[in-house]
Amino acid sequence: MNNRILVTSSLLALSLLAANAYAMDVHATFNELDKDSNGTLSEAEAGEDAVLHENFSQIDTNQDGQLSLNEFKQFIQ
Protein backbone atom coordinates (compact mmCIF):
# COMPACT_ATOMS: atom_id res chain seq x y z
CA MET A 1 0.00 0.00 0.00
CA ASN A 2 2.78 2.46 0.89
CA ASN A 3 4.55 1.71 -2.38
CA ARG A 4 1.39 2.52 -4.33
CA ILE A 5 1.06 5.87 -2.53
CA LEU A 6 4.73 6.63 -3.17
CA VAL A 7 4.41 5.81 -6.88
CA THR A 8 1.21 7.83 -7.22
CA SER A 9 2.75 10.80 -5.42
CA SER A 10 5.85 10.62 -7.59
CA LEU A 11 3.79 10.51 -10.80
CA LEU A 12 1.70 13.45 -9.65
CA ALA A 13 4.82 15.47 -8.85
CA LEU A 14 6.34 14.68 -12.25
CA SER A 15 3.17 15.69 -14.09
CA LEU A 16 3.06 18.99 -12.20
CA LEU A 17 6.70 19.66 -13.10
CA ALA A 18 6.02 18.89 -16.76
CA ALA A 19 2.99 21.20 -16.83
CA ASN A 20 5.00 23.96 -15.18
CA ALA A 21 7.86 23.53 -17.67
CA TYR A 22 5.37 23.71 -20.55
CA ALA A 23 3.83 26.91 -19.14
CA MET A 24 7.28 28.47 -18.74
CA ASP A 25 8.18 27.51 -22.31
CA VAL A 26 4.98 29.07 -23.70
CA HIS A 27 5.65 32.26 -21.75
CA ALA A 28 9.27 32.33 -22.87
CA THR A 29 8.31 31.88 -26.52
CA PHE A 30 5.64 34.59 -26.27
CA ASN A 31 8.07 36.99 -24.58
CA GLU A 32 10.72 36.28 -27.20
CA LEU A 33 8.29 37.17 -29.99
CA ASP A 34 7.01 40.27 -28.12
CA LYS A 35 9.83 42.53 -29.32
CA ASP A 36 8.39 45.75 -27.86
CA SER A 37 7.50 44.04 -24.55
CA ASN A 38 3.97 45.46 -24.49
CA GLY A 39 2.36 42.15 -23.56
CA THR A 40 0.79 41.51 -26.97
CA LEU A 41 1.99 40.34 -30.36
CA SER A 42 1.34 42.56 -33.33
CA GLU A 43 0.95 41.03 -36.76
CA ALA A 44 4.51 42.16 -37.53
CA GLU A 45 5.85 40.44 -34.40
CA ALA A 46 3.83 37.31 -35.19
CA GLY A 47 5.43 37.44 -38.64
CA GLU A 48 8.59 36.07 -37.03
CA ASP A 49 6.83 32.70 -37.02
CA ALA A 50 5.30 31.50 -40.30
CA VAL A 51 2.51 29.50 -38.63
CA LEU A 52 1.48 32.41 -36.39
CA HIS A 53 1.58 34.79 -39.31
CA GLU A 54 -0.52 32.54 -41.57
CA ASN A 55 -3.15 32.01 -38.86
CA PHE A 56 -3.06 35.45 -37.24
CA SER A 57 -6.69 36.42 -37.93
CA GLN A 58 -8.00 33.09 -36.60
CA ILE A 59 -5.80 33.26 -33.48
CA ASP A 60 -6.87 36.86 -32.80
CA THR A 61 -10.25 35.78 -31.45
CA ASN A 62 -11.32 39.26 -30.29
CA GLN A 63 -10.17 40.79 -33.60
CA ASP A 64 -8.26 43.65 -31.97
CA GLY A 65 -5.23 43.25 -34.22
CA GLN A 66 -3.06 41.93 -31.38
CA LEU A 67 -2.44 38.48 -29.96
CA SER A 68 -2.72 38.30 -26.19
CA LEU A 69 -0.90 35.69 -24.16
CA ASN A 70 -4.22 33.88 -23.67
CA GLU A 71 -4.94 33.81 -27.41
CA PHE A 72 -1.40 32.55 -27.99
CA LYS A 73 -1.83 29.82 -25.36
CA GLN A 74 -5.13 28.71 -26.87
CA PHE A 75 -3.48 28.37 -30.27
CA ILE A 76 -0.47 26.47 -28.91
CA GLN A 77 -2.63 23.93 -27.05
PDB file of N, CA, C and O in Angstrom:
ATOM      1  N   MET A   1       0.820  -1.192   0.000  1.00  0.00           N
ATOM      2  CA  MET A   1       0.000   0.000   0.000  1.00  0.00           C
ATOM      3  C   MET A   1       0.862   1.253   0.000  1.00  0.00           C
ATOM      4  O   MET A   1       0.585   2.189  -0.751  1.00  0.00           O
ATOM      5  N   ASN A   2       1.906   1.290   0.830  1.00  0.00           N
ATOM      6  CA  ASN A   2       2.784   2.456   0.893  1.00  0.00           C
ATOM      7  C   ASN A   2       3.513   2.680  -0.420  1.00  0.00           C
ATOM      8  O   ASN A   2       3.736   3.820  -0.825  1.00  0.00           O
ATOM      9  N   ASN A   3       3.889   1.588  -1.087  1.00  0.00           N
ATOM     10  CA  ASN A   3       4.553   1.711  -2.382  1.00  0.00           C
ATOM     11  C   ASN A   3       3.624   2.335  -3.413  1.00  0.00           C
ATOM     12  O   ASN A   3       4.063   3.146  -4.229  1.00  0.00           O
ATOM     13  N   ARG A   4       2.371   1.975  -3.388  1.00  0.00           N
ATOM     14  CA  ARG A   4       1.392   2.521  -4.327  1.00  0.00           C
ATOM     15  C   ARG A   4       1.230   4.027  -4.097  1.00  0.00           C
ATOM     16  O   ARG A   4       1.152   4.795  -5.057  1.00  0.00           O
ATOM     17  N   ILE A   5       1.180   4.445  -2.852  1.00  0.00           N
ATOM     18  CA  ILE A   5       1.064   5.874  -2.533  1.00  0.00           C
ATOM     19  C   ILE A   5       2.315   6.608  -2.984  1.00  0.00           C
ATOM     20  O   ILE A   5       2.227   7.707  -3.531  1.00  0.00           O
ATOM     21  N   LEU A   6       3.478   6.011  -2.759  1.00  0.00           N
ATOM     22  CA  LEU A   6       4.734   6.629  -3.172  1.00  0.00           C
ATOM     23  C   LEU A   6       4.793   6.778  -4.690  1.00  0.00           C
ATOM     24  O   LEU A   6       5.193   7.831  -5.187  1.00  0.00           O
ATOM     25  N   VAL A   7       4.407   5.760  -5.422  1.00  0.00           N
ATOM     26  CA  VAL A   7       4.412   5.814  -6.883  1.00  0.00           C
ATOM     27  C   VAL A   7       3.420   6.857  -7.382  1.00  0.00           C
ATOM     28  O   VAL A   7       3.743   7.651  -8.265  1.00  0.00           O
ATOM     29  N   THR A   8       2.228   6.856  -6.825  1.00  0.00           N
ATOM     30  CA  THR A   8       1.205   7.833  -7.222  1.00  0.00           C
ATOM     31  C   THR A   8       1.672   9.249  -6.935  1.00  0.00           C
ATOM     32  O   THR A   8       1.508  10.137  -7.772  1.00  0.00           O
ATOM     33  N   SER A   9       2.244   9.470  -5.775  1.00  0.00           N
ATOM     34  CA  SER A   9       2.755  10.802  -5.421  1.00  0.00           C
ATOM     35  C   SER A   9       3.870  11.231  -6.356  1.00  0.00           C
ATOM     36  O   SER A   9       3.932  12.388  -6.771  1.00  0.00           O
ATOM     37  N   SER A  10       4.742  10.304  -6.684  1.00  0.00           N
ATOM     38  CA  SER A  10       5.846  10.616  -7.593  1.00  0.00           C
ATOM     39  C   SER A  10       5.337  10.977  -8.983  1.00  0.00           C
ATOM     40  O   SER A  10       5.820  11.930  -9.596  1.00  0.00           O
ATOM     41  N   LEU A  11       4.365  10.220  -9.479  1.00  0.00           N
ATOM     42  CA  LEU A  11       3.789  10.505 -10.798  1.00  0.00           C
ATOM     43  C   LEU A  11       3.084  11.854 -10.813  1.00  0.00           C
ATOM     44  O   LEU A  11       3.189  12.603 -11.785  1.00  0.00           O
ATOM     45  N   LEU A  12       2.376  12.161  -9.753  1.00  0.00           N
ATOM     46  CA  LEU A  12       1.700  13.448  -9.652  1.00  0.00           C
ATOM     47  C   LEU A  12       2.718  14.584  -9.649  1.00  0.00           C
ATOM     48  O   LEU A  12       2.525  15.590 -10.331  1.00  0.00           O
ATOM     49  N   ALA A  13       3.784  14.434  -8.899  1.00  0.00           N
ATOM     50  CA  ALA A  13       4.823  15.466  -8.849  1.00  0.00           C
ATOM     51  C   ALA A  13       5.464  15.659 -10.214  1.00  0.00           C
ATOM     52  O   ALA A  13       5.708  16.793 -10.625  1.00  0.00           O
ATOM     53  N   LEU A  14       5.739  14.580 -10.917  1.00  0.00           N
ATOM     54  CA  LEU A  14       6.336  14.681 -12.250  1.00  0.00           C
ATOM     55  C   LEU A  14       5.400  15.355 -13.240  1.00  0.00           C
ATOM     56  O   LEU A  14       5.849  16.143 -14.072  1.00  0.00           O
ATOM     57  N   SER A  15       4.117  15.061 -13.167  1.00  0.00           N
ATOM     58  CA  SER A  15       3.172  15.687 -14.085  1.00  0.00           C
ATOM     59  C   SER A  15       3.048  17.179 -13.793  1.00  0.00           C
ATOM     60  O   SER A  15       2.911  17.975 -14.721  1.00  0.00           O
ATOM     61  N   LEU A  16       3.093  17.567 -12.538  1.00  0.00           N
ATOM     62  CA  LEU A  16       3.058  18.987 -12.199  1.00  0.00           C
ATOM     63  C   LEU A  16       4.303  19.707 -12.696  1.00  0.00           C
ATOM     64  O   LEU A  16       4.215  20.837 -13.177  1.00  0.00           O
ATOM     65  N   LEU A  17       5.455  19.067 -12.586  1.00  0.00           N
ATOM     66  CA  LEU A  17       6.696  19.661 -13.099  1.00  0.00           C
ATOM     67  C   LEU A  17       6.642  19.805 -14.605  1.00  0.00           C
ATOM     68  O   LEU A  17       7.082  20.824 -15.137  1.00  0.00           O
ATOM     69  N   ALA A  18       6.120  18.821 -15.302  1.00  0.00           N
ATOM     70  CA  ALA A  18       6.019  18.889 -16.761  1.00  0.00           C
ATOM     71  C   ALA A  18       5.070  19.998 -17.183  1.00  0.00           C
ATOM     72  O   ALA A  18       5.361  20.729 -18.130  1.00  0.00           O
ATOM     73  N   ALA A  19       3.947  20.137 -16.503  1.00  0.00           N
ATOM     74  CA  ALA A  19       2.988  21.198 -16.827  1.00  0.00           C
ATOM     75  C   ALA A  19       3.605  22.563 -16.571  1.00  0.00           C
ATOM     76  O   ALA A  19       3.395  23.491 -17.353  1.00  0.00           O
ATOM     77  N   ASN A  20       4.356  22.699 -15.497  1.00  0.00           N
ATOM     78  CA  ASN A  20       5.004  23.962 -15.178  1.00  0.00           C
ATOM     79  C   ASN A  20       6.075  24.297 -16.211  1.00  0.00           C
ATOM     80  O   ASN A  20       6.207  25.454 -16.608  1.00  0.00           O
ATOM     81  N   ALA A  21       6.834  23.307 -16.647  1.00  0.00           N
ATOM     82  CA  ALA A  21       7.862  23.526 -17.671  1.00  0.00           C
ATOM     83  C   ALA A  21       7.221  23.952 -18.983  1.00  0.00           C
ATOM     84  O   ALA A  21       7.742  24.830 -19.670  1.00  0.00           O
ATOM     85  N   TYR A  22       6.100  23.341 -19.336  1.00  0.00           N
ATOM     86  CA  TYR A  22       5.375  23.705 -20.555  1.00  0.00           C
ATOM     87  C   TYR A  22       4.907  25.157 -20.465  1.00  0.00           C
ATOM     88  O   TYR A  22       5.072  25.923 -21.415  1.00  0.00           O
ATOM     89  N   ALA A  23       4.321  25.539 -19.320  1.00  0.00           N
ATOM     90  CA  ALA A  23       3.829  26.910 -19.144  1.00  0.00           C
ATOM     91  C   ALA A  23       4.973  27.901 -19.249  1.00  0.00           C
ATOM     92  O   ALA A  23       4.822  28.958 -19.861  1.00  0.00           O
ATOM     93  N   MET A  24       6.122  27.574 -18.658  1.00  0.00           N
ATOM     94  CA  MET A  24       7.284  28.469 -18.735  1.00  0.00           C
ATOM     95  C   MET A  24       7.761  28.593 -20.171  1.00  0.00           C
ATOM     96  O   MET A  24       8.150  29.678 -20.600  1.00  0.00           O
ATOM     97  N   ASP A  25       7.736  27.490 -20.923  1.00  0.00           N
ATOM     98  CA  ASP A  25       8.179  27.508 -22.314  1.00  0.00           C
ATOM     99  C   ASP A  25       7.252  28.356 -23.172  1.00  0.00           C
ATOM    100  O   ASP A  25       7.720  29.095 -24.038  1.00  0.00           O
ATOM    101  N   VAL A  26       5.946  28.261 -22.947  1.00  0.00           N
ATOM    102  CA  VAL A  26       4.977  29.067 -23.696  1.00  0.00           C
ATOM    103  C   VAL A  26       5.206  30.540 -23.399  1.00  0.00           C
ATOM    104  O   VAL A  26       5.214  31.364 -24.313  1.00  0.00           O
ATOM    105  N   HIS A  27       5.394  30.875 -22.133  1.00  0.00           N
ATOM    106  CA  HIS A  27       5.652  32.262 -21.755  1.00  0.00           C
ATOM    107  C   HIS A  27       6.958  32.761 -22.364  1.00  0.00           C
ATOM    108  O   HIS A  27       7.027  33.884 -22.864  1.00  0.00           O
ATOM    109  N   ALA A  28       7.979  31.934 -22.320  1.00  0.00           N
ATOM    110  CA  ALA A  28       9.273  32.333 -22.872  1.00  0.00           C
ATOM    111  C   ALA A  28       9.179  32.575 -24.375  1.00  0.00           C
ATOM    112  O   ALA A  28       9.747  33.541 -24.883  1.00  0.00           O
ATOM    113  N   THR A  29       8.478  31.719 -25.077  1.00  0.00           N
ATOM    114  CA  THR A  29       8.305  31.880 -26.517  1.00  0.00           C
ATOM    115  C   THR A  29       7.527  33.157 -26.819  1.00  0.00           C
ATOM    116  O   THR A  29       7.908  33.922 -27.705  1.00  0.00           O
ATOM    117  N   PHE A  30       6.444  33.389 -26.089  1.00  0.00           N
ATOM    118  CA  PHE A  30       5.642  34.595 -26.274  1.00  0.00           C
ATOM    119  C   PHE A  30       6.503  35.837 -26.026  1.00  0.00           C
ATOM    120  O   PHE A  30       6.499  36.774 -26.824  1.00  0.00           O
ATOM    121  N   ASN A  31       7.233  35.831 -24.923  1.00  0.00           N
ATOM    122  CA  ASN A  31       8.074  36.988 -24.580  1.00  0.00           C
ATOM    123  C   ASN A  31       9.174  37.220 -25.610  1.00  0.00           C
ATOM    124  O   ASN A  31       9.539  38.364 -25.883  1.00  0.00           O
ATOM    125  N   GLU A  32       9.693  36.159 -26.172  1.00  0.00           N
ATOM    126  CA  GLU A  32      10.723  36.282 -27.202  1.00  0.00           C
ATOM    127  C   GLU A  32      10.151  36.941 -28.463  1.00  0.00           C
ATOM    128  O   GLU A  32      10.816  37.755 -29.102  1.00  0.00           O
ATOM    129  N   LEU A  33       8.931  36.586 -28.806  1.00  0.00           N
ATOM    130  CA  LEU A  33       8.291  37.171 -29.986  1.00  0.00           C
ATOM    131  C   LEU A  33       7.828  38.606 -29.739  1.00  0.00           C
ATOM    132  O   LEU A  33       7.757  39.401 -30.675  1.00  0.00           O
ATOM    133  N   ASP A  34       7.516  38.940 -28.496  1.00  0.00           N
ATOM    134  CA  ASP A  34       7.015  40.266 -28.120  1.00  0.00           C
ATOM    135  C   ASP A  34       8.181  41.256 -28.055  1.00  0.00           C
ATOM    136  O   ASP A  34       8.655  41.606 -26.974  1.00  0.00           O
ATOM    137  N   LYS A  35       8.627  41.693 -29.216  1.00  0.00           N
ATOM    138  CA  LYS A  35       9.834  42.526 -29.324  1.00  0.00           C
ATOM    139  C   LYS A  35       9.721  43.849 -28.572  1.00  0.00           C
ATOM    140  O   LYS A  35      10.712  44.318 -28.013  1.00  0.00           O
ATOM    141  N   ASP A  36       8.528  44.465 -28.546  1.00  0.00           N
ATOM    142  CA  ASP A  36       8.391  45.749 -27.863  1.00  0.00           C
ATOM    143  C   ASP A  36       7.936  45.598 -26.406  1.00  0.00           C
ATOM    144  O   ASP A  36       7.687  46.592 -25.724  1.00  0.00           O
ATOM    145  N   SER A  37       7.831  44.368 -25.940  1.00  0.00           N
ATOM    146  CA  SER A  37       7.504  44.043 -24.548  1.00  0.00           C
ATOM    147  C   SER A  37       6.231  44.727 -24.046  1.00  0.00           C
ATOM    148  O   SER A  37       6.163  45.153 -22.894  1.00  0.00           O
ATOM    149  N   ASN A  38       5.223  44.828 -24.919  1.00  0.00           N
ATOM    150  CA  ASN A  38       3.974  45.464 -24.491  1.00  0.00           C
ATOM    151  C   ASN A  38       2.920  44.457 -24.042  1.00  0.00           C
ATOM    152  O   ASN A  38       1.799  44.839 -23.704  1.00  0.00           O
ATOM    153  N   GLY A  39       3.276  43.168 -24.038  1.00  0.00           N
ATOM    154  CA  GLY A  39       2.357  42.146 -23.561  1.00  0.00           C
ATOM    155  C   GLY A  39       1.428  41.591 -24.614  1.00  0.00           C
ATOM    156  O   GLY A  39       0.575  40.758 -24.309  1.00  0.00           O
ATOM    157  N   THR A  40       1.578  42.041 -25.856  1.00  0.00           N
ATOM    158  CA  THR A  40       0.793  41.509 -26.969  1.00  0.00           C
ATOM    159  C   THR A  40       1.713  41.328 -28.171  1.00  0.00           C
ATOM    160  O   THR A  40       2.802  41.898 -28.239  1.00  0.00           O
ATOM    161  N   LEU A  41       1.243  40.519 -29.113  1.00  0.00           N
ATOM    162  CA  LEU A  41       1.985  40.336 -30.356  1.00  0.00           C
ATOM    163  C   LEU A  41       1.241  41.029 -31.486  1.00  0.00           C
ATOM    164  O   LEU A  41       0.075  40.734 -31.748  1.00  0.00           O
ATOM    165  N   SER A  42       1.918  41.942 -32.145  1.00  0.00           N
ATOM    166  CA  SER A  42       1.339  42.563 -33.329  1.00  0.00           C
ATOM    167  C   SER A  42       1.466  41.585 -34.486  1.00  0.00           C
ATOM    168  O   SER A  42       2.136  40.560 -34.368  1.00  0.00           O
ATOM    169  N   GLU A  43       0.829  41.898 -35.593  1.00  0.00           N
ATOM    170  CA  GLU A  43       0.954  41.029 -36.759  1.00  0.00           C
ATOM    171  C   GLU A  43       2.401  40.993 -37.240  1.00  0.00           C
ATOM    172  O   GLU A  43       2.878  39.957 -37.703  1.00  0.00           O
ATOM    173  N   ALA A  44       3.097  42.119 -37.133  1.00  0.00           N
ATOM    174  CA  ALA A  44       4.515  42.161 -37.528  1.00  0.00           C
ATOM    175  C   ALA A  44       5.351  41.257 -36.625  1.00  0.00           C
ATOM    176  O   ALA A  44       6.213  40.524 -37.108  1.00  0.00           O
ATOM    177  N   GLU A  45       5.100  41.305 -35.320  1.00  0.00           N
ATOM    178  CA  GLU A  45       5.849  40.441 -34.396  1.00  0.00           C
ATOM    179  C   GLU A  45       5.509  38.973 -34.651  1.00  0.00           C
ATOM    180  O   GLU A  45       6.391  38.116 -34.626  1.00  0.00           O
ATOM    181  N   ALA A  46       4.246  38.689 -34.892  1.00  0.00           N
ATOM    182  CA  ALA A  46       3.829  37.313 -35.189  1.00  0.00           C
ATOM    183  C   ALA A  46       4.442  36.838 -36.500  1.00  0.00           C
ATOM    184  O   ALA A  46       4.579  35.635 -36.724  1.00  0.00           O
ATOM    185  N   GLY A  47       4.810  37.777 -37.366  1.00  0.00           N
ATOM    186  CA  GLY A  47       5.428  37.439 -38.637  1.00  0.00           C
ATOM    187  C   GLY A  47       6.770  36.748 -38.495  1.00  0.00           C
ATOM    188  O   GLY A  47       7.285  36.182 -39.459  1.00  0.00           O
ATOM    189  N   GLU A  48       7.341  36.792 -37.294  1.00  0.00           N
ATOM    190  CA  GLU A  48       8.594  36.073 -37.028  1.00  0.00           C
ATOM    191  C   GLU A  48       8.402  34.563 -37.105  1.00  0.00           C
ATOM    192  O   GLU A  48       9.363  33.816 -37.286  1.00  0.00           O
ATOM    193  N   ASP A  49       7.160  34.123 -36.968  1.00  0.00           N
ATOM    194  CA  ASP A  49       6.831  32.698 -37.023  1.00  0.00           C
ATOM    195  C   ASP A  49       5.815  32.496 -38.142  1.00  0.00           C
ATOM    196  O   ASP A  49       4.732  33.081 -38.110  1.00  0.00           O
ATOM    197  N   ALA A  50       6.149  31.686 -39.114  1.00  0.00           N
ATOM    198  CA  ALA A  50       5.302  31.505 -40.297  1.00  0.00           C
ATOM    199  C   ALA A  50       3.911  30.996 -39.941  1.00  0.00           C
ATOM    200  O   ALA A  50       2.928  31.452 -40.524  1.00  0.00           O
ATOM    201  N   VAL A  51       3.806  30.067 -39.003  1.00  0.00           N
ATOM    202  CA  VAL A  51       2.511  29.497 -38.630  1.00  0.00           C
ATOM    203  C   VAL A  51       1.643  30.550 -37.942  1.00  0.00           C
ATOM    204  O   VAL A  51       0.450  30.653 -38.227  1.00  0.00           O
ATOM    205  N   LEU A  52       2.235  31.332 -37.037  1.00  0.00           N
ATOM    206  CA  LEU A  52       1.478  32.405 -36.388  1.00  0.00           C
ATOM    207  C   LEU A  52       1.006  33.423 -37.416  1.00  0.00           C
ATOM    208  O   LEU A  52      -0.142  33.866 -37.399  1.00  0.00           O
ATOM    209  N   HIS A  53       1.908  33.778 -38.300  1.00  0.00           N
ATOM    210  CA  HIS A  53       1.580  34.791 -39.313  1.00  0.00           C
ATOM    211  C   HIS A  53       0.436  34.321 -40.217  1.00  0.00           C
ATOM    212  O   HIS A  53      -0.494  35.080 -40.489  1.00  0.00           O
ATOM    213  N   GLU A  54       0.505  33.085 -40.676  1.00  0.00           N
ATOM    214  CA  GLU A  54      -0.520  32.543 -41.573  1.00  0.00           C
ATOM    215  C   GLU A  54      -1.891  32.431 -40.899  1.00  0.00           C
ATOM    216  O   GLU A  54      -2.921  32.524 -41.567  1.00  0.00           O
ATOM    217  N   ASN A  55      -1.904  32.233 -39.591  1.00  0.00           N
ATOM    218  CA  ASN A  55      -3.153  32.014 -38.861  1.00  0.00           C
ATOM    219  C   ASN A  55      -3.538  33.184 -37.963  1.00  0.00           C
ATOM    220  O   ASN A  55      -4.411  33.047 -37.107  1.00  0.00           O
ATOM    221  N   PHE A  56      -2.900  34.321 -38.151  1.00  0.00           N
ATOM    222  CA  PHE A  56      -3.060  35.452 -37.239  1.00  0.00           C
ATOM    223  C   PHE A  56      -4.526  35.817 -37.020  1.00  0.00           C
ATOM    224  O   PHE A  56      -4.952  35.960 -35.874  1.00  0.00           O
ATOM    225  N   SER A  57      -5.302  35.970 -38.082  1.00  0.00           N
ATOM    226  CA  SER A  57      -6.687  36.421 -37.926  1.00  0.00           C
ATOM    227  C   SER A  57      -7.548  35.401 -37.196  1.00  0.00           C
ATOM    228  O   SER A  57      -8.493  35.783 -36.506  1.00  0.00           O
ATOM    229  N   GLN A  58      -7.246  34.114 -37.329  1.00  0.00           N
ATOM    230  CA  GLN A  58      -8.000  33.094 -36.603  1.00  0.00           C
ATOM    231  C   GLN A  58      -7.580  33.045 -35.127  1.00  0.00           C
ATOM    232  O   GLN A  58      -8.409  32.799 -34.251  1.00  0.00           O
ATOM    233  N   ILE A  59      -6.303  33.279 -34.860  1.00  0.00           N
ATOM    234  CA  ILE A  59      -5.800  33.256 -33.484  1.00  0.00           C
ATOM    235  C   ILE A  59      -6.310  34.472 -32.719  1.00  0.00           C
ATOM    236  O   ILE A  59      -6.603  34.382 -31.527  1.00  0.00           O
ATOM    237  N   ASP A  60      -6.416  35.604 -33.403  1.00  0.00           N
ATOM    238  CA  ASP A  60      -6.873  36.863 -32.798  1.00  0.00           C
ATOM    239  C   ASP A  60      -8.393  36.812 -32.620  1.00  0.00           C
ATOM    240  O   ASP A  60      -9.142  37.428 -33.379  1.00  0.00           O
ATOM    241  N   THR A  61      -8.827  36.072 -31.612  1.00  0.00           N
ATOM    242  CA  THR A  61     -10.253  35.781 -31.448  1.00  0.00           C
ATOM    243  C   THR A  61     -11.099  37.020 -31.170  1.00  0.00           C
ATOM    244  O   THR A  61     -12.276  37.042 -31.530  1.00  0.00           O
ATOM    245  N   ASN A  62     -10.535  38.052 -30.541  1.00  0.00           N
ATOM    246  CA  ASN A  62     -11.316  39.259 -30.288  1.00  0.00           C
ATOM    247  C   ASN A  62     -11.138  40.309 -31.389  1.00  0.00           C
ATOM    248  O   ASN A  62     -11.682  41.410 -31.307  1.00  0.00           O
ATOM    249  N   GLN A  63     -10.369  39.950 -32.414  1.00  0.00           N
ATOM    250  CA  GLN A  63     -10.174  40.786 -33.605  1.00  0.00           C
ATOM    251  C   GLN A  63      -9.716  42.205 -33.282  1.00  0.00           C
ATOM    252  O   GLN A  63     -10.183  43.171 -33.886  1.00  0.00           O
ATOM    253  N   ASP A  64      -8.784  42.324 -32.311  1.00  0.00           N
ATOM    254  CA  ASP A  64      -8.258  43.650 -31.975  1.00  0.00           C
ATOM    255  C   ASP A  64      -6.928  43.950 -32.655  1.00  0.00           C
ATOM    256  O   ASP A  64      -6.325  44.996 -32.416  1.00  0.00           O
ATOM    257  N   GLY A  65      -6.475  43.034 -33.499  1.00  0.00           N
ATOM    258  CA  GLY A  65      -5.226  43.247 -34.222  1.00  0.00           C
ATOM    259  C   GLY A  65      -3.980  42.909 -33.422  1.00  0.00           C
ATOM    260  O   GLY A  65      -2.863  43.178 -33.866  1.00  0.00           O
ATOM    261  N   GLN A  66      -4.163  42.323 -32.251  1.00  0.00           N
ATOM    262  CA  GLN A  66      -3.061  41.929 -31.376  1.00  0.00           C
ATOM    263  C   GLN A  66      -3.341  40.525 -30.847  1.00  0.00           C
ATOM    264  O   GLN A  66      -4.496  40.138 -30.668  1.00  0.00           O
ATOM    265  N   LEU A  67      -2.285  39.775 -30.603  1.00  0.00           N
ATOM    266  CA  LEU A  67      -2.443  38.477 -29.959  1.00  0.00           C
ATOM    267  C   LEU A  67      -2.064  38.617 -28.490  1.00  0.00           C
ATOM    268  O   LEU A  67      -0.940  38.997 -28.160  1.00  0.00           O
ATOM    269  N   SER A  68      -3.009  38.307 -27.619  1.00  0.00           N
ATOM    270  CA  SER A  68      -2.719  38.302 -26.188  1.00  0.00           C
ATOM    271  C   SER A  68      -2.035  36.985 -25.829  1.00  0.00           C
ATOM    272  O   SER A  68      -1.998  36.052 -26.631  1.00  0.00           O
ATOM    273  N   LEU A  69      -1.507  36.927 -24.635  1.00  0.00           N
ATOM    274  CA  LEU A  69      -0.903  35.687 -24.162  1.00  0.00           C
ATOM    275  C   LEU A  69      -1.950  34.579 -24.127  1.00  0.00           C
ATOM    276  O   LEU A  69      -1.648  33.437 -24.473  1.00  0.00           O
ATOM    277  N   ASN A  70      -3.162  34.895 -23.719  1.00  0.00           N
ATOM    278  CA  ASN A  70      -4.222  33.875 -23.668  1.00  0.00           C
ATOM    279  C   ASN A  70      -4.570  33.361 -25.058  1.00  0.00           C
ATOM    280  O   ASN A  70      -4.750  32.157 -25.240  1.00  0.00           O
ATOM    281  N   GLU A  71      -4.666  34.245 -26.035  1.00  0.00           N
ATOM    282  CA  GLU A  71      -4.945  33.808 -27.406  1.00  0.00           C
ATOM    283  C   GLU A  71      -3.799  32.926 -27.913  1.00  0.00           C
ATOM    284  O   GLU A  71      -4.031  31.914 -28.574  1.00  0.00           O
ATOM    285  N   PHE A  72      -2.578  33.319 -27.601  1.00  0.00           N
ATOM    286  CA  PHE A  72      -1.397  32.553 -27.993  1.00  0.00           C
ATOM    287  C   PHE A  72      -1.430  31.164 -27.359  1.00  0.00           C
ATOM    288  O   PHE A  72      -1.174  30.164 -28.029  1.00  0.00           O
ATOM    289  N   LYS A  73      -1.749  31.109 -26.053  1.00  0.00           N
ATOM    290  CA  LYS A  73      -1.826  29.820 -25.359  1.00  0.00           C
ATOM    291  C   LYS A  73      -2.897  28.916 -25.967  1.00  0.00           C
ATOM    292  O   LYS A  73      -2.674  27.721 -26.160  1.00  0.00           O
ATOM    293  N   GLN A  74      -4.057  29.494 -26.266  1.00  0.00           N
ATOM    294  CA  GLN A  74      -5.129  28.715 -26.874  1.00  0.00           C
ATOM    295  C   GLN A  74      -4.699  28.116 -28.199  1.00  0.00           C
ATOM    296  O   GLN A  74      -5.041  26.973 -28.503  1.00  0.00           O
ATOM    297  N   PHE A  75      -3.959  28.868 -28.984  1.00  0.00           N
ATOM    298  CA  PHE A  75      -3.480  28.375 -30.265  1.00  0.00           C
ATOM    299  C   PHE A  75      -2.445  27.273 -30.083  1.00  0.00           C
ATOM    300  O   PHE A  75      -2.467  26.277 -30.806  1.00  0.00           O
ATOM    301  N   ILE A  76      -1.553  27.440 -29.138  1.00  0.00           N
ATOM    302  CA  ILE A  76      -0.473  26.474 -28.912  1.00  0.00           C
ATOM    303  C   ILE A  76      -1.034  25.137 -28.422  1.00  0.00           C
ATOM    304  O   ILE A  76      -0.520  24.078 -28.782  1.00  0.00           O
ATOM    305  N   GLN A  77      -2.077  25.184 -27.610  1.00  0.00           N
ATOM    306  CA  GLN A  77      -2.625  23.934 -27.052  1.00  0.00           C
ATOM    307  C   GLN A  77      -3.292  23.195 -28.116  1.00  0.00           C
ATOM    308  O   GLN A  77      -3.826  22.113 -27.876  1.00  0.00           O
TER     309      GLN A  77
END
